[in-house]
Amino acid sequence: MRFFSEYSIVRHSAGIRAGHEYQKRLWKNKKIIERSKTGKKCNGKTTYLICNCRDLSLLICAILRYYAIPSRIRSGFGLFFHPDKRFDHWIVEYRDASGKSWKRIDPWMYQIQAELDNLPGEYTAGFKNISMDPLDLREGRFITGAAAWTKCRSGKDSFERFGTYEESLRGKWFVRDNLIRDLFCMNRKEPLPWVIWGNMGRKHKKIGAGEEKIIDETALFLETETFDHSVLFDCCRIFNGDNGFDRLIKEQD
């Protein structure tokens, strides 16, 4: 992984290149990344650890937190992979130097761009057509599970456009599940990708009015930047997999 090595966030991220003290902290991570090499050779080159977008985002998030930079991972959808589809994706957010706003970075796409010439040919053409700066992820490149839910519920997008490349893994239930995963990420309880519990999963793809109301309220809450963290914890308790969620749905129906 070269995220913090020669293609360092320190030199390339628009949010960090300004020269504040985070630079010194981040540059030290070069040694950490150097130790992540497997030592094996592939086509004469040293190989690196490769992860999916969630795992790599969590690794970078952990490194940022180690150096006292507030950060979190987000579960949602990438809007840049296909013009008509929104694919399941994870990214990192970190606080800028002022501490007043969150900046988004996409470690997985950074890795893809850095290793583009080493990718199999069937992937290269598609990724070369994606023009973006993964260390300064702008609006319109990624949408959280909560924002996707709210957008679809308002009629501004379609649930059927959200999911994976598999036709069976998309739709309203998939957006709901990413919203719940994102909720736990915001509580620093980062789940595995595609893990399901409670009322999650395709098995529970039928979403009634009571569940819709709960998820609507949770989505609006997550989209509020200045939320109450005690309420955030309570929201997690609702979706923690016990029968409390079922009881709450019945109360709303």
C-alpha positions as a Markdown table, in Angstrom:
| # | Residue | x | y | z |
|---|---|---|---|---|
| 1 | Met | 0.0 | 0.0 | 0.0 |
| 2 | Arg | 1.5 | 3.3 | -1.0 |
| 3 | Phe | -1.1 | 5.6 | 0.4 |
| 4 | Phe | 1.4 | 7.1 | 2.9 |
| 5 | Ser | 4.6 | 6.3 | 1.0 |
| 6 | Glu | 6.0 | 7.8 | -2.2 |
| 7 | Tyr | 2.5 | 8.8 | -3.3 |
| 8 | Ser | 1.9 | 10.4 | 0.1 |
| 9 | Ile | -1.3 | 12.0 | 1.3 |
| 10 | Val | 1.0 | 14.7 | 2.7 |
| 11 | Arg | 2.1 | 15.9 | -0.8 |
| 12 | His | -1.1 | 15.3 | -2.7 |
| 13 | Ser | -4.2 | 15.9 | -0.6 |
| 14 | Ala | -5.7 | 19.3 | -1.1 |
| 15 | Gly | -6.9 | 19.2 | 2.4 |
| 16 | Ile | -3.5 | 18.6 | 3.9 |
| 17 | Arg | -1.0 | 20.1 | 1.6 |
| 18 | Ala | -1.5 | 23.6 | 3.1 |
| 19 | Gly | 1.3 | 22.9 | 5.5 |
| 20 | His | -0.2 | 22.5 | 8.9 |
| 21 | Glu | 1.2 | 20.3 | 11.6 |
| 22 | Tyr | -0.6 | 17.2 | 10.3 |
| 23 | Gln | 2.0 | 16.8 | 7.6 |
| 24 | Lys | 4.7 | 15.9 | 10.1 |
| 25 | Arg | 2.5 | 13.3 | 11.7 |
| 26 | Leu | 1.4 | 11.7 | 8.5 |
| 27 | Trp | 4.9 | 11.5 | 7.0 |
| 28 | Lys | 6.0 | 9.2 | 9.8 |
| 29 | Asn | 3.5 | 6.6 | 8.4 |
| 30 | Lys | 5.9 | 5.9 | 5.6 |
| 31 | Lys | 7.8 | 3.5 | 7.9 |
| 32 | Ile | 4.5 | 1.7 | 8.8 |
| 33 | Ile | 3.6 | 1.2 | 5.1 |
| 34 | Glu | 7.1 | 0.0 | 4.3 |
| 35 | Arg | 6.6 | -2.8 | 6.9 |
| 36 | Ser | 3.4 | -3.8 | 5.2 |
| 37 | Lys | 5.2 | -5.2 | 2.2 |
| 38 | Thr | 4.8 | -9.0 | 1.9 |
| 39 | Gly | 8.4 | -9.4 | 0.6 |
| 40 | Lys | 7.1 | -11.5 | -2.3 |
| 41 | Lys | 7.9 | -10.8 | -5.9 |
| 42 | Cys | 5.4 | -10.6 | -8.8 |
| 43 | Asn | 6.7 | -9.7 | -12.2 |
| 44 | Gly | 9.9 | -8.6 | -10.6 |
| 45 | Lys | 8.2 | -6.2 | -8.2 |
| 46 | Thr | 7.6 | -6.3 | -4.5 |
| 47 | Thr | 3.9 | -6.9 | -3.8 |
| 48 | Tyr | 1.8 | -5.0 | -1.3 |
| 49 | Leu | -1.1 | -5.9 | 0.9 |
| 50 | Ile | -4.4 | -5.3 | -1.0 |
| 51 | Cys | -7.8 | -4.9 | 0.6 |
| 52 | Asn | -11.3 | -4.1 | -0.4 |
| 53 | Cys | -12.5 | -0.6 | 0.0 |
| 54 | Arg | -13.8 | -1.1 | 3.5 |
| 55 | Asp | -10.7 | -2.8 | 4.9 |
| 56 | Leu | -8.4 | -0.2 | 3.3 |
| 57 | Ser | -10.5 | 2.7 | 4.5 |
| 58 | Leu | -10.5 | 1.3 | 8.1 |
| 59 | Leu | -6.7 | 0.9 | 8.0 |
| 60 | Ile | -6.2 | 4.5 | 6.9 |
| 61 | Cys | -8.7 | 5.7 | 9.4 |
| 62 | Ala | -6.9 | 3.8 | 12.2 |
| 63 | Ile | -3.6 | 5.4 | 11.2 |
| 64 | Leu | -5.1 | 8.9 | 11.2 |
| 65 | Arg | -6.6 | 8.3 | 14.6 |
| 66 | Tyr | -3.3 | 7.0 | 16.0 |
| 67 | Tyr | -1.9 | 10.4 | 15.0 |
| 68 | Ala | -4.7 | 12.2 | 16.8 |
| 69 | Ile | -6.5 | 13.2 | 13.5 |
| 70 | Pro | -10.3 | 12.8 | 14.0 |
| 71 | Ser | -11.5 | 10.4 | 11.3 |
| 72 | Arg | -14.2 | 8.0 | 10.5 |
| 73 | Ile | -15.2 | 5.6 | 7.7 |
| 74 | Arg | -18.5 | 5.9 | 5.8 |
| 75 | Ser | -20.6 | 3.2 | 4.2 |
| 76 | Gly | -22.4 | 4.2 | 1.1 |
| 77 | Phe | -22.1 | 4.2 | -2.7 |
| 78 | Gly | -19.6 | 5.4 | -5.2 |
| 79 | Leu | -21.2 | 7.6 | -7.9 |
| 80 | Phe | -18.3 | 7.5 | -10.3 |
| 81 | Phe | -18.0 | 3.9 | -11.4 |
| 82 | His | -21.0 | 3.9 | -13.8 |
| 83 | Pro | -23.2 | 6.8 | -15.1 |
| 84 | Asp | -26.4 | 5.0 | -14.3 |
| 85 | Lys | -25.5 | 2.9 | -11.2 |
| 86 | Arg | -24.4 | 3.6 | -7.7 |
| 87 | Phe | -22.1 | 0.9 | -6.5 |
| 88 | Asp | -21.5 | -0.2 | -2.9 |
| 89 | His | -18.4 | 1.6 | -1.6 |
| 90 | Trp | -16.6 | 2.8 | 1.6 |
| 91 | Ile | -14.4 | 5.9 | 2.1 |
| 92 | Val | -12.7 | 7.9 | 4.9 |
| 93 | Glu | -13.6 | 11.3 | 6.3 |
| 94 | Tyr | -11.1 | 13.3 | 8.4 |
| 95 | Arg | -11.3 | 16.7 | 10.1 |
| 96 | Asp | -9.5 | 19.5 | 8.3 |
| 97 | Ala | -7.0 | 21.7 | 10.1 |
| 98 | Ser | -9.6 | 24.1 | 11.3 |
| 99 | Gly | -11.6 | 21.3 | 12.9 |
| 100 | Lys | -14.8 | 22.7 | 11.4 |
| 101 | Ser | -15.5 | 20.4 | 8.5 |
| 102 | Trp | -14.9 | 16.9 | 7.3 |
| 103 | Lys | -12.8 | 16.1 | 4.2 |
| 104 | Arg | -13.3 | 13.0 | 2.2 |
| 105 | Ile | -10.7 | 10.7 | 0.8 |
| 106 | Asp | -10.9 | 7.4 | -1.1 |
| 107 | Pro | -8.0 | 5.2 | -0.2 |
| 108 | Trp | -9.2 | 2.3 | -2.5 |
| 109 | Met | -9.3 | 4.5 | -5.6 |
| 110 | Tyr | -6.0 | 6.0 | -4.7 |
| 111 | Gln | -4.5 | 2.5 | -4.6 |
| 112 | Ile | -6.1 | 1.8 | -8.0 |
| 113 | Gln | -4.7 | 4.9 | -9.6 |
| 114 | Ala | -1.2 | 4.3 | -8.1 |
| 115 | Glu | -1.2 | 0.7 | -9.4 |
| 116 | Leu | -3.1 | 1.2 | -12.6 |
| 117 | Asp | -0.4 | -0.1 | -14.9 |
| 118 | Asn | -0.2 | -3.4 | -12.8 |
| 119 | Leu | -4.0 | -4.1 | -13.1 |
| 120 | Pro | -5.4 | -6.8 | -15.4 |
| 121 | Gly | -6.2 | -5.5 | -18.8 |
| 122 | Glu | -9.9 | -5.9 | -18.5 |
| 123 | Tyr | -10.0 | -3.4 | -15.6 |
| 124 | Thr | -7.5 | -0.8 | -16.9 |
| 125 | Ala | -9.6 | 0.8 | -19.6 |
| 126 | Gly | -12.6 | 1.4 | -17.3 |
| 127 | Phe | -10.5 | 2.9 | -14.5 |
| 128 | Lys | -8.5 | 5.1 | -16.9 |
| 129 | Asn | -11.8 | 6.8 | -17.8 |
| 130 | Ile | -12.4 | 7.9 | -14.2 |
| 131 | Ser | -11.1 | 11.4 | -13.7 |
| 132 | Met | -11.0 | 12.2 | -10.0 |
| 133 | Asp | -8.7 | 13.1 | -7.1 |
| 134 | Pro | -9.2 | 10.4 | -4.5 |
| 135 | Leu | -7.4 | 12.5 | -1.9 |
| 136 | Asp | -9.9 | 15.3 | -2.3 |
| 137 | Leu | -13.2 | 13.6 | -2.9 |
| 138 | Arg | -15.6 | 16.2 | -4.1 |
| 139 | Glu | -19.4 | 16.3 | -3.9 |
| 140 | Gly | -21.1 | 14.1 | -6.4 |
| 141 | Arg | -18.5 | 11.3 | -6.1 |
| 142 | Phe | -19.8 | 9.5 | -3.1 |
| 143 | Ile | -23.1 | 9.3 | -1.2 |
| 144 | Thr | -23.6 | 7.8 | 2.3 |
| 145 | Gly | -26.3 | 5.2 | 2.9 |
| 146 | Ala | -28.3 | 7.8 | 4.8 |
| 147 | Ala | -28.2 | 10.3 | 2.0 |
| 148 | Ala | -29.0 | 7.7 | -0.6 |
| 149 | Trp | -32.0 | 6.6 | 1.4 |
| 150 | Thr | -33.3 | 10.1 | 1.8 |
| 151 | Lys | -32.7 | 10.9 | -1.9 |
| 152 | Cys | -34.6 | 7.8 | -3.1 |
| 153 | Arg | -37.5 | 8.3 | -0.6 |
| 154 | Ser | -37.9 | 11.9 | -1.9 |
| 155 | Gly | -38.1 | 10.6 | -5.5 |
| 156 | Lys | -34.9 | 12.2 | -6.6 |
| 157 | Asp | -33.3 | 8.8 | -7.4 |
| 158 | Ser | -34.3 | 5.1 | -7.6 |
| 159 | Phe | -33.4 | 2.5 | -5.1 |
| 160 | Glu | -32.9 | 0.0 | -8.0 |
| 161 | Arg | -29.8 | 1.9 | -9.1 |
| 162 | Phe | -28.1 | 1.3 | -5.8 |
| 163 | Gly | -26.2 | -2.0 | -5.0 |
| 164 | Thr | -23.5 | -4.1 | -6.7 |
| 165 | Tyr | -23.0 | -5.3 | -10.2 |
| 166 | Glu | -25.1 | -8.4 | -9.3 |
| 167 | Glu | -28.7 | -7.8 | -10.1 |
| 168 | Ser | -29.8 | -9.7 | -6.9 |
| 169 | Leu | -27.8 | -7.3 | -4.7 |
| 170 | Arg | -29.5 | -4.0 | -5.2 |
| 171 | Gly | -32.6 | -2.1 | -4.2 |
| 172 | Lys | -34.3 | -0.6 | -1.2 |
| 173 | Trp | -33.1 | -3.2 | 1.3 |
| 174 | Phe | -29.5 | -2.8 | 0.2 |
| 175 | Val | -29.6 | 1.0 | 0.8 |
| 176 | Arg | -31.2 | 0.4 | 4.2 |
| 177 | Asp | -28.4 | -2.0 | 5.1 |
| 178 | Asn | -25.7 | 0.4 | 4.1 |
| 179 | Leu | -27.5 | 3.1 | 6.2 |
| 180 | Ile | -27.4 | 0.9 | 9.2 |
| 181 | Arg | -23.7 | 0.0 | 8.6 |
| 182 | Asp | -22.9 | 3.7 | 8.3 |
| 183 | Leu | -24.8 | 4.4 | 11.6 |
| 184 | Phe | -22.5 | 1.9 | 13.4 |
| 185 | Cys | -19.4 | 3.5 | 11.7 |
| 186 | Met | -20.4 | 6.8 | 13.1 |
| 187 | Asn | -20.4 | 5.1 | 16.5 |
| 188 | Arg | -16.9 | 3.8 | 15.9 |
| 189 | Lys | -18.3 | 0.3 | 15.7 |
| 190 | Glu | -17.2 | -0.4 | 12.2 |
| 191 | Pro | -18.9 | -3.6 | 10.9 |
| 192 | Leu | -17.5 | -5.9 | 8.2 |
| 193 | Pro | -18.7 | -5.2 | 4.6 |
| 194 | Trp | -21.9 | -7.0 | 3.8 |
| 195 | Val | -22.4 | -8.3 | 7.3 |
| 196 | Ile | -26.0 | -8.6 | 8.3 |
| 197 | Trp | -27.9 | -8.9 | 11.6 |
| 198 | Gly | -31.4 | -8.3 | 12.9 |
| 199 | Asn | -33.7 | -7.1 | 10.1 |
| 200 | Met | -31.0 | -6.7 | 7.6 |
| 201 | Gly | -30.3 | -8.7 | 4.4 |
| 202 | Arg | -32.2 | -9.7 | 1.3 |
| 203 | Lys | -34.2 | -12.1 | 3.5 |
| 204 | His | -35.8 | -9.0 | 5.0 |
| 205 | Lys | -36.2 | -7.0 | 1.8 |
| 206 | Lys | -39.8 | -6.2 | 2.4 |
| 207 | Ile | -39.8 | -3.0 | 4.3 |
| 208 | Gly | -43.1 | -2.0 | 5.9 |
| 209 | Ala | -44.4 | 1.5 | 6.8 |
| 210 | Gly | -43.3 | 1.2 | 10.4 |
| 211 | Glu | -39.7 | 0.3 | 9.5 |
| 212 | Glu | -39.7 | 3.1 | 6.8 |
| 213 | Lys | -40.6 | 5.7 | 9.4 |
| 214 | Ile | -37.7 | 4.6 | 11.7 |
| 215 | Ile | -35.2 | 4.5 | 8.9 |
| 216 | Asp | -36.4 | 7.9 | 7.6 |
| 217 | Glu | -35.8 | 9.5 | 11.0 |
| 218 | Thr | -32.4 | 7.8 | 11.4 |
| 219 | Ala | -31.3 | 9.0 | 7.9 |
| 220 | Leu | -32.3 | 12.6 | 8.7 |
| 221 | Phe | -30.4 | 12.3 | 11.9 |
| 222 | Leu | -27.2 | 11.0 | 10.3 |
| 223 | Glu | -27.4 | 13.8 | 7.7 |
| 224 | Thr | -27.4 | 16.4 | 10.5 |
| 225 | Glu | -23.7 | 17.4 | 11.1 |
| 226 | Thr | -24.3 | 18.6 | 14.7 |
| 227 | Phe | -26.1 | 15.6 | 16.0 |
| 228 | Asp | -26.2 | 14.6 | 19.7 |
| 229 | His | -23.9 | 11.6 | 20.2 |
| 230 | Ser | -26.0 | 10.2 | 23.0 |
| 231 | Val | -28.9 | 9.9 | 20.4 |
| 232 | Leu | -26.4 | 8.3 | 18.0 |
| 233 | Phe | -25.8 | 5.6 | 20.5 |
| 234 | Asp | -29.5 | 5.1 | 21.1 |
| 235 | Cys | -30.0 | 4.7 | 17.3 |
| 236 | Cys | -27.4 | 2.0 | 17.3 |
| 237 | Arg | -29.2 | 0.2 | 20.1 |
| 238 | Ile | -32.4 | 0.1 | 18.0 |
| 239 | Phe | -30.6 | -1.8 | 15.2 |
| 240 | Asn | -28.4 | -4.0 | 17.4 |
| 241 | Gly | -30.1 | -7.2 | 16.3 |
| 242 | Asp | -32.3 | -8.0 | 19.3 |
| 243 | Asn | -36.1 | -8.0 | 19.2 |
| 244 | Gly | -36.3 | -4.4 | 20.3 |
| 245 | Phe | -36.4 | -3.3 | 16.7 |
| 246 | Asp | -39.3 | -5.6 | 16.0 |
| 247 | Arg | -41.2 | -4.1 | 18.9 |
| 248 | Leu | -40.5 | -0.6 | 17.7 |
| 249 | Ile | -41.7 | -1.4 | 14.2 |
| 250 | Lys | -45.0 | -2.7 | 15.6 |
| 251 | Glu | -45.4 | 0.5 | 17.6 |
| 252 | Gln | -44.9 | 2.6 | 14.4 |
| 253 | Asp | -47.2 | 0.5 | 12.2 |
